[in-house]
Amino acid sequence: VNPKAKVSVKLVAEAGIGTVASGVAKGNADIIQ
């Protein structure tokens, strides 16, 4: 397995998780307001 490919997949996964987390946080903020 290409180590660089593993790193890029990990970065994409973390970016995706961050996007989902911020989306959830924004949704919660909208509900509170």
One Martini backbone bead per residue (centre of mass of N, CA, C, O) as a GRO file, in nm:
protein
   33
    1VAL     BB    1   0.099   0.035   0.020
    2ASN     BB    2   0.059   0.372  -0.010
    3PRO     BB    3   0.137   0.606   0.218
    4LYS     BB    4   0.024   0.860   0.078
    5ALA     BB    5  -0.262   0.753   0.043
    6LYS     BB    6  -0.325   0.723   0.341
    7VAL     BB    7  -0.297   1.020   0.416
    8SER     BB    8  -0.512   1.135   0.222
    9VAL     BB    9  -0.747   0.974   0.338
   10LYS     BB   10  -0.728   1.087   0.623
   11LEU     BB   11  -0.772   1.384   0.549
   12VAL     BB   12  -1.048   1.346   0.419
   13ALA     BB   13  -1.188   1.224   0.663
   14GLU     BB   14  -1.138   1.465   0.856
   15ALA     BB   15  -1.279   1.674   0.681
   16GLY     BB   16  -1.555   1.537   0.682
   17ILE     BB   17  -1.596   1.540   0.987
   18GLY     BB   18  -1.574   1.847   1.020
   19THR     BB   19  -1.815   1.917   0.842
   20VAL     BB   20  -2.028   1.765   1.003
   21ALA     BB   21  -1.979   1.899   1.277
   22SER     BB   22  -2.036   2.192   1.182
   23GLY     BB   23  -2.321   2.132   1.080
   24VAL     BB   24  -2.438   2.048   1.352
   25ALA     BB   25  -2.370   2.304   1.507
   26LYS     BB   26  -2.535   2.492   1.324
   27GLY     BB   27  -2.805   2.352   1.365
   28ASN     BB   28  -2.819   2.398   1.671
   29ALA     BB   29  -2.805   2.707   1.660
   30ASP     BB   30  -3.064   2.746   1.495
   31ILE     BB   31  -3.255   2.618   1.703
   32ILE     BB   32  -3.195   2.804   1.944
   33GLN     BB   33  -3.281   3.066   1.779
   0.00000   0.00000   0.00000
